[in-house]
Amino acid sequence: MKVYKLEVLIIDYDVNSVDEALNIINETRYANHTNVEAITCREADIGEWSDDNPLNYTSKVEKEMNRLFPGVKND
């Protein structure tokens, strides 16, 4: 399974490519004429998903994001 880093983290079995992750952001209609567009997207393979994955815990997400996406500040 892969995760995709834009300004949001997408974790979904049905998302299988960067294009699909970008489309979640780019094709969504937002209220009040808000324009949202993904500028960059990176992907990382996280292996088989389990509920004990660090990305499933707010207290562990930042550390895991730093591991998955080294050299990129993840705040």
A tleap script that builds the chain and sets N, CA, C and O, in Angstrom:
source leaprc.protein.ff14SB
mol = sequence {
  NMET LYS VAL TYR LYS LEU GLU VAL LEU ILE
  ILE ASP TYR ASP VAL ASN SER VAL ASP GLU
  ALA LEU ASN ILE ILE ASN GLU THR ARG TYR
  ALA ASN HIE THR ASN VAL GLU ALA ILE THR
  CYS ARG GLU ALA ASP ILE GLY GLU TRP SER
  ASP ASP ASN PRO LEU ASN TYR THR SER LYS
  VAL GLU LYS GLU MET ASN ARG LEU PHE PRO
  GLY VAL LYS ASN CASP
}
set mol.1.N position { 0.850 -1.172 0.000 }
set mol.1.CA position { 0.000 0.000 0.000 }
set mol.1.C position { 0.896 1.236 0.000 }
set mol.1.O position { 1.990 1.226 0.565 }
set mol.2.N position { 0.421 2.285 -0.635 }
set mol.2.CA position { 1.193 3.531 -0.685 }
set mol.2.C position { 0.431 4.649 -0.001 }
set mol.2.O position { -0.796 4.625 0.099 }
set mol.3.N position { 1.189 5.630 0.468 }
set mol.3.CA position { 0.617 6.881 0.970 }
set mol.3.C position { 1.142 7.996 0.084 }
set mol.3.O position { 2.195 7.867 -0.540 }
set mol.4.N position { 0.394 9.092 0.035 }
set mol.4.CA position { 0.723 10.201 -0.838 }
set mol.4.C position { 0.789 11.474 -0.019 }
set mol.4.O position { -0.132 11.776 0.739 }
set mol.5.N position { 1.880 12.227 -0.167 }
set mol.5.CA position { 2.056 13.447 0.609 }
set mol.5.C position { 1.861 14.660 -0.287 }
set mol.5.O position { 2.648 14.921 -1.197 }
set mol.6.N position { 0.804 15.385 -0.007 }
set mol.6.CA position { 0.585 16.692 -0.602 }
set mol.6.C position { 0.681 17.624 0.607 }
set mol.6.O position { 1.733 17.710 1.241 }
set mol.7.N position { -0.377 18.300 0.920 }
set mol.7.CA position { -0.485 18.983 2.196 }
set mol.7.C position { -1.371 18.171 3.134 }
set mol.7.O position { -1.592 18.536 4.289 }
set mol.8.N position { -1.864 17.071 2.606 }
set mol.8.CA position { -2.685 16.144 3.369 }
set mol.8.C position { -2.105 14.752 3.185 }
set mol.8.O position { -1.325 14.527 2.260 }
set mol.9.N position { -2.468 13.828 4.035 }
set mol.9.CA position { -2.042 12.433 3.921 }
set mol.9.C position { -3.259 11.624 3.518 }
set mol.9.O position { -4.281 11.671 4.203 }
set mol.10.N position { -3.175 10.884 2.425 }
set mol.10.CA position { -4.272 10.060 1.944 }
set mol.10.C position { -3.913 8.603 2.199 }
set mol.10.O position { -2.901 8.106 1.704 }
set mol.11.N position { -4.748 7.927 2.972 }
set mol.11.CA position { -4.578 6.502 3.229 }
set mol.11.C position { -5.878 5.837 2.815 }
set mol.11.O position { -6.896 5.987 3.491 }
set mol.12.N position { -5.853 5.104 1.712 }
set mol.12.CA position { -7.072 4.492 1.202 }
set mol.12.C position { -6.688 3.323 0.297 }
set mol.12.O position { -5.881 3.485 -0.618 }
set mol.13.N position { -7.258 2.161 0.545 }
set mol.13.CA position { -6.977 0.993 -0.291 }
set mol.13.C position { -7.329 1.226 -1.753 }
set mol.13.O position { -6.727 0.614 -2.635 }
set mol.14.N position { -8.295 2.101 -2.027 }
set mol.14.CA position { -8.750 2.317 -3.385 }
set mol.14.C position { -7.895 3.304 -4.175 }
set mol.14.O position { -8.106 3.469 -5.377 }
set mol.15.N position { -6.937 3.962 -3.526 }
set mol.15.CA position { -6.043 4.900 -4.216 }
set mol.15.C position { -4.754 4.148 -4.528 }
set mol.15.O position { -4.056 3.686 -3.626 }
set mol.16.N position { -4.449 4.032 -5.828 }
set mol.16.CA position { -3.314 3.217 -6.243 }
set mol.16.C position { -2.278 3.951 -7.071 }
set mol.16.O position { -1.361 3.331 -7.610 }
set mol.17.N position { -2.414 5.275 -7.180 }
set mol.17.CA position { -1.436 6.023 -7.972 }
set mol.17.C position { -1.430 7.483 -7.542 }
set mol.17.O position { -2.360 7.958 -6.890 }
set mol.18.N position { -0.372 8.182 -7.915 }
set mol.18.CA position { -0.263 9.611 -7.634 }
set mol.18.C position { -1.419 10.355 -8.309 }
set mol.18.O position { -2.000 11.267 -7.722 }
set mol.19.N position { -1.749 9.962 -9.545 }
set mol.19.CA position { -2.853 10.628 -10.248 }
set mol.19.C position { -4.165 10.493 -9.478 }
set mol.19.O position { -4.918 11.462 -9.380 }
set mol.20.N position { -4.450 9.321 -8.936 }
set mol.20.CA position { -5.676 9.139 -8.160 }
set mol.20.C position { -5.656 9.990 -6.893 }
set mol.20.O position { -6.677 10.568 -6.521 }
set mol.21.N position { -4.511 10.074 -6.232 }
set mol.21.CA position { -4.398 10.906 -5.031 }
set mol.21.C position { -4.603 12.379 -5.380 }
set mol.21.O position { -5.312 13.097 -4.675 }
set mol.22.N position { -3.981 12.823 -6.467 }
set mol.22.CA position { -4.153 14.210 -6.902 }
set mol.22.C position { -5.605 14.497 -7.263 }
set mol.22.O position { -6.116 15.576 -6.960 }
set mol.23.N position { -6.273 13.548 -7.904 }
set mol.23.CA position { -7.665 13.752 -8.291 }
set mol.23.C position { -8.587 13.917 -7.092 }
set mol.23.O position { -9.592 14.621 -7.189 }
set mol.24.N position { -8.275 13.292 -5.973 }
set mol.24.CA position { -9.088 13.480 -4.778 }
set mol.24.C position { -9.104 14.957 -4.396 }
set mol.24.O position { -10.138 15.486 -3.988 }
set mol.25.N position { -7.964 15.617 -4.527 }
set mol.25.CA position { -7.871 17.037 -4.197 }
set mol.25.C position { -8.366 17.899 -5.353 }
set mol.25.O position { -9.177 18.804 -5.152 }
set mol.26.N position { -7.889 17.626 -6.541 }
set mol.26.CA position { -8.168 18.503 -7.676 }
set mol.26.C position { -9.596 18.413 -8.198 }
set mol.26.O position { -10.092 19.383 -8.772 }
set mol.27.N position { -10.264 17.296 -8.020 }
set mol.27.CA position { -11.600 17.117 -8.574 }
set mol.27.C position { -12.718 17.330 -7.552 }
set mol.27.O position { -13.894 17.218 -7.900 }
set mol.28.N position { -12.373 17.634 -6.303 }
set mol.28.CA position { -13.384 17.876 -5.285 }
set mol.28.C position { -13.917 19.293 -5.413 }
set mol.28.O position { -13.148 20.235 -5.607 }
set mol.29.N position { -15.221 19.445 -5.306 }
set mol.29.CA position { -15.832 20.779 -5.316 }
set mol.29.C position { -15.904 21.279 -3.883 }
set mol.29.O position { -16.504 20.641 -3.018 }
set mol.30.N position { -15.292 22.414 -3.646 }
set mol.30.CA position { -15.263 23.013 -2.322 }
set mol.30.C position { -16.267 24.164 -2.251 }
set mol.30.O position { -16.612 24.773 -3.264 }
set mol.31.N position { -16.718 24.440 -1.055 }
set mol.31.CA position { -17.730 25.501 -0.853 }
set mol.31.C position { -17.162 26.886 -1.140 }
set mol.31.O position { -15.951 27.104 -1.106 }
set mol.32.N position { -18.065 27.807 -1.422 }
set mol.32.CA position { -17.747 29.238 -1.559 }
set mol.32.C position { -16.689 29.535 -2.609 }
set mol.32.O position { -15.867 30.431 -2.417 }
set mol.33.N position { -16.696 28.806 -3.706 }
set mol.33.CA position { -15.781 29.055 -4.821 }
set mol.33.C position { -14.312 28.950 -4.425 }
set mol.33.O position { -13.460 29.606 -5.024 }
set mol.34.N position { -14.011 28.134 -3.425 }
set mol.34.CA position { -12.631 27.925 -3.005 }
set mol.34.C position { -11.898 27.147 -4.088 }
set mol.34.O position { -12.385 26.117 -4.554 }
set mol.35.N position { -10.732 27.636 -4.489 }
set mol.35.CA position { -9.917 26.960 -5.487 }
set mol.35.C position { -8.795 26.221 -4.777 }
set mol.35.O position { -7.946 26.842 -4.138 }
set mol.36.N position { -8.786 24.895 -4.885 }
set mol.36.CA position { -7.758 24.059 -4.270 }
set mol.36.C position { -7.095 23.257 -5.373 }
set mol.36.O position { -7.773 22.596 -6.160 }
set mol.37.N position { -5.764 23.312 -5.433 }
set mol.37.CA position { -5.032 22.581 -6.452 }
set mol.37.C position { -3.759 22.018 -5.838 }
set mol.37.O position { -3.007 22.738 -5.181 }
set mol.38.N position { -3.524 20.735 -6.052 }
set mol.38.CA position { -2.295 20.113 -5.567 }
set mol.38.C position { -1.146 20.537 -6.477 }
set mol.38.O position { -1.240 20.406 -7.698 }
set mol.39.N position { -0.075 21.037 -5.896 }
set mol.39.CA position { 1.081 21.488 -6.669 }
set mol.39.C position { 2.139 20.386 -6.748 }
set mol.39.O position { 2.708 20.149 -7.814 }
set mol.40.N position { 2.401 19.725 -5.644 }
set mol.40.CA position { 3.356 18.629 -5.617 }
set mol.40.C position { 2.730 17.433 -4.919 }
set mol.40.O position { 1.839 17.578 -4.082 }
set mol.41.N position { 3.206 16.264 -5.276 }
set mol.41.CA position { 2.731 15.038 -4.635 }
set mol.41.C position { 3.882 14.040 -4.623 }
set mol.41.O position { 4.515 13.794 -5.650 }
set mol.42.N position { 4.145 13.473 -3.457 }
set mol.42.CA position { 5.169 12.438 -3.318 }
set mol.42.C position { 4.498 11.186 -2.808 }
set mol.42.O position { 3.465 11.259 -2.142 }
set mol.43.N position { 5.078 10.025 -3.115 }
set mol.43.CA position { 4.503 8.772 -2.648 }
set mol.43.C position { 5.541 7.945 -1.904 }
set mol.43.O position { 6.743 8.067 -2.141 }
set mol.44.N position { 5.055 7.108 -1.006 }
set mol.44.CA position { 5.923 6.192 -0.271 }
set mol.44.C position { 5.169 4.886 -0.068 }
set mol.44.O position { 3.967 4.888 0.197 }
set mol.45.N position { 5.876 3.781 -0.193 }
set mol.45.CA position { 5.280 2.469 0.023 }
set mol.45.C position { 5.335 2.150 1.515 }
set mol.45.O position { 6.402 2.208 2.127 }
set mol.46.N position { 4.187 1.814 2.096 }
set mol.46.CA position { 4.154 1.494 3.523 }
set mol.46.C position { 3.893 0.017 3.770 }
set mol.46.O position { 3.659 -0.389 4.908 }
set mol.47.N position { 3.932 -0.786 2.722 }
set mol.47.CA position { 3.696 -2.216 2.885 }
set mol.47.C position { 2.235 -2.506 3.178 }
set mol.47.O position { 1.358 -1.703 2.860 }
set mol.48.N position { 1.982 -3.634 3.775 }
set mol.48.CA position { 0.616 -4.045 4.108 }
set mol.48.C position { 0.078 -3.197 5.249 }
set mol.48.O position { 0.764 -3.003 6.252 }
set mol.49.N position { -1.148 -2.687 5.109 }
set mol.49.CA position { -1.765 -1.852 6.140 }
set mol.49.C position { -2.225 -2.703 7.310 }
set mol.49.O position { -2.760 -3.798 7.131 }
set mol.50.N position { -2.008 -2.180 8.513 }
set mol.50.CA position { -2.598 -2.766 9.727 }
set mol.50.C position { -2.990 -1.607 10.629 }
set mol.50.O position { -2.446 -0.509 10.515 }
set mol.51.N position { -3.920 -1.853 11.511 }
set mol.51.CA position { -4.406 -0.786 12.384 }
set mol.51.C position { -3.340 -0.263 13.347 }
set mol.51.O position { -3.493 0.827 13.899 }
set mol.52.N position { -2.261 -1.026 13.557 }
set mol.52.CA position { -1.203 -0.535 14.440 }
set mol.52.C position { -0.133 0.263 13.693 }
set mol.52.O position { 0.904 0.592 14.269 }
set mol.53.N position { -0.375 0.577 12.410 }
set mol.53.CA position { 0.552 1.409 11.638 }
set mol.53.C position { 0.689 2.772 12.318 }
set mol.53.O position { -0.315 3.349 12.736 }
set mol.54.N position { 1.920 3.300 12.439 }
set mol.54.CA position { 2.131 4.605 13.082 }
set mol.54.C position { 1.319 5.739 12.456 }
set mol.54.O position { 1.001 6.712 13.140 }
set mol.55.N position { 0.977 5.633 11.169 }
set mol.55.CA position { 0.186 6.680 10.522 }
set mol.55.C position { -1.256 6.712 11.036 }
set mol.55.O position { -2.000 7.648 10.744 }
set mol.56.N position { -1.638 5.716 11.782 }
set mol.56.CA position { -2.987 5.631 12.333 }
set mol.56.C position { -3.085 6.313 13.705 }
set mol.56.O position { -4.156 6.318 14.312 }
set mol.57.N position { -1.989 6.883 14.194 }
set mol.57.CA position { -1.950 7.489 15.533 }
set mol.57.C position { -1.405 8.913 15.442 }
set mol.57.O position { -0.282 9.124 14.985 }
set mol.58.N position { -2.196 9.878 15.875 }
set mol.58.CA position { -1.768 11.278 15.785 }
set mol.58.C position { -0.451 11.527 16.509 }
set mol.58.O position { 0.322 12.395 16.102 }
set mol.59.N position { -0.188 10.786 17.563 }
set mol.59.CA position { 1.054 10.988 18.318 }
set mol.59.C position { 2.286 10.455 17.580 }
set mol.59.O position { 3.413 10.767 17.963 }
set mol.60.N position { 2.086 9.657 16.532 }
set mol.60.CA position { 3.207 9.039 15.823 }
set mol.60.C position { 3.342 9.475 14.362 }
set mol.60.O position { 4.337 9.155 13.713 }
set mol.61.N position { 2.347 10.203 13.840 }
set mol.61.CA position { 2.329 10.549 12.413 }
set mol.61.C position { 3.557 11.345 11.995 }
set mol.61.O position { 4.184 11.013 10.989 }
set mol.62.N position { 3.912 12.372 12.728 }
set mol.62.CA position { 5.033 13.234 12.322 }
set mol.62.C position { 6.331 12.448 12.204 }
set mol.62.O position { 7.059 12.597 11.222 }
set mol.63.N position { 6.627 11.613 13.192 }
set mol.63.CA position { 7.861 10.816 13.161 }
set mol.63.C position { 7.851 9.856 11.968 }
set mol.63.O position { 8.865 9.700 11.288 }
set mol.64.N position { 6.717 9.219 11.718 }
set mol.64.CA position { 6.625 8.281 10.603 }
set mol.64.C position { 6.724 9.007 9.259 }
set mol.64.O position { 7.355 8.500 8.331 }
set mol.65.N position { 6.113 10.179 9.147 }
set mol.65.CA position { 6.214 10.964 7.919 }
set mol.65.C position { 7.672 11.362 7.661 }
set mol.65.O position { 8.126 11.337 6.516 }
set mol.66.N position { 8.396 11.723 8.701 }
set mol.66.CA position { 9.804 12.067 8.547 }
set mol.66.C position { 10.613 10.859 8.078 }
set mol.66.O position { 11.566 11.009 7.313 }
set mol.67.N position { 10.240 9.673 8.529 }
set mol.67.CA position { 10.922 8.451 8.092 }
set mol.67.C position { 10.576 8.149 6.629 }
set mol.67.O position { 11.459 7.817 5.839 }
set mol.68.N position { 9.307 8.263 6.274 }
set mol.68.CA position { 8.861 7.931 4.921 }
set mol.68.C position { 9.319 8.948 3.877 }
set mol.68.O position { 9.578 8.594 2.726 }
set mol.69.N position { 9.416 10.210 4.286 }
set mol.69.CA position { 9.773 11.290 3.369 }
set mol.69.C position { 10.990 12.040 3.914 }
set mol.69.O position { 10.863 13.190 4.333 }
set mol.70.N position { 12.169 11.406 3.915 }
set mol.70.CA position { 13.362 12.065 4.464 }
set mol.70.C position { 13.736 13.302 3.675 }
set mol.70.O position { 13.537 13.370 2.462 }
set mol.71.N position { 14.278 14.271 4.376 }
set mol.71.CA position { 14.718 15.501 3.730 }
set mol.71.C position { 13.610 16.493 3.473 }
set mol.71.O position { 13.849 17.551 2.891 }
set mol.72.N position { 12.398 16.172 3.895 }
set mol.72.CA position { 11.255 17.056 3.726 }
set mol.72.C position { 10.696 17.335 5.100 }
set mol.72.O position { 10.365 16.411 5.842 }
set mol.73.N position { 10.588 18.617 5.445 }
set mol.73.CA position { 10.047 18.975 6.748 }
set mol.73.C position { 8.564 18.609 6.768 }
set mol.73.O position { 7.799 19.040 5.906 }
set mol.74.N position { 8.171 17.823 7.747 }
set mol.74.CA position { 6.788 17.355 7.858 }
set mol.74.C position { 6.143 17.931 9.086 }
set mol.74.O position { 6.125 17.283 10.133 }
set mol.75.N position { 5.594 19.173 8.988 }
set mol.75.CA position { 4.917 19.715 10.147 }
set mol.75.C position { 3.445 19.771 9.954 }
set mol.75.O position { 2.721 20.208 10.848 }
savepdb mol mol.pdb
quit
